[in-house]
């Protein structure tokens, strides 16, 4: 299993929806910063948003286990080993680039039998 690099590409705020449905003073995601990089394999990286992890985990898992072909039958991403995903926040989604790396993952826990 390999590690994946997760880069925060963009933080957004869908202003018309935020104005209609969001709490007063809602801003783009306060947890993550554009350009921030995390490395992951089977586990959520430290400091990474729980909700964002739930939204992108399946892509990290697939890429870390060797799925380097283009996702969705070749009509989505042109670069093998890359996925562009977002979190589930409908008012202020964060966009991530997930890339397979050649770095081996290390299991840092003791499995229980």
C-alpha positions in Angstrom: 0.0 0.0 0.0 1.2 3.5 -0.9 0.6 6.9 0.6 -1.5 9.5 -1.1 -0.8 13.2 -1.1 -3.9 15.3 -0.5 -3.5 19.0 -1.4 -6.1 21.6 -0.6 -6.7 23.3 -4.0 -9.5 25.7 -3.2 -11.8 26.8 -0.4 -15.1 28.1 -1.7 -18.2 29.9 -0.5 -21.3 29.6 -2.6 -22.4 33.1 -1.8 -26.0 33.0 -3.0 -26.8 29.8 -1.1 -24.8 30.9 2.0 -26.9 34.1 2.0 -30.1 32.3 1.7 -29.4 29.3 4.0 -26.2 29.9 6.0 -25.7 31.3 9.4 -24.9 35.0 9.7 -21.2 35.6 9.1 -20.6 32.2 7.4 -17.2 32.1 5.7 -15.2 29.6 3.7 -14.0 26.6 5.7 -12.0 27.8 8.7 -10.3 24.4 9.2 -8.1 24.1 6.1 -5.9 26.4 4.1 -5.3 26.4 0.4 -2.0 24.8 -0.5 -2.0 22.7 2.7 -0.7 19.1 2.1 -1.6 15.9 4.0 -0.4 12.3 3.5 -2.7 9.4 4.0 -3.3 5.7 3.3 -5.9 3.9 5.4 -6.3 6.4 8.2 -7.4 10.1 8.3 -4.4 12.4 8.6 -3.9 14.3 11.8 -5.5 17.7 11.6 -7.7 16.8 8.6 -11.5 17.5 8.8 -13.6 14.5 9.7 -16.4 15.4 7.3 -14.0 16.0 4.4 -12.3 12.6 5.1 -15.6 10.8 4.9 -16.2 12.4 1.5 -12.8 11.6 0.0 -11.7 8.4 1.8 -12.8 6.1 -1.0 -10.5 7.8 -3.5 -7.6 7.8 -1.1 -8.2 4.1 -0.5 -8.4 3.2 -4.2 -5.3 5.2 -5.1 -3.2 3.9 -2.2 -4.1 0.4 -3.3 -2.9 0.9 -6.9 -5.9 2.2 -8.8 -3.9 4.4 -11.2 -6.3 4.2 -14.1 -8.5 7.1 -14.9 -11.6 7.1 -12.7 -15.1 7.0 -14.2 -14.2 5.3 -17.5 -11.9 8.1 -18.7 -14.3 11.0 -18.9 -13.3 12.7 -15.6 -9.6 13.1 -14.9 -7.0 13.0 -17.6 -4.0 12.2 -15.3 -3.8 8.6 -14.1 -3.3 8.3 -10.3 -5.1 11.6 -9.6 -8.6 12.4 -8.3 -10.1 15.9 -7.7 -12.8 15.8 -5.0 -14.6 18.0 -2.6 -16.0 17.8 0.9 -19.8 17.5 1.4 -20.4 21.1 2.6 -22.9 22.4 0.2 -22.4 26.0 1.2 -18.6 26.1 1.4 -17.0 23.1 -0.2 -13.3 22.5 -0.1 -11.7 21.1 -3.3 -8.9 18.5 -2.9 -6.3 17.0 -5.3 -5.5 13.4 -4.3 -2.4 11.8 -5.9 -0.9 8.4 -5.6 2.8 8.5 -4.5 5.5 5.9 -4.5 6.0 6.2 -0.7 5.2 3.0 1.2 2.5 3.3 3.9 3.4 2.2 7.4 0.9 0.6 9.7 1.3 2.4 13.0 -1.0 0.3 15.1 -1.0 -3.3 16.4 -3.8 -5.3 14.9 -6.0 -7.1 17.5 -6.6 -10.8 16.9 
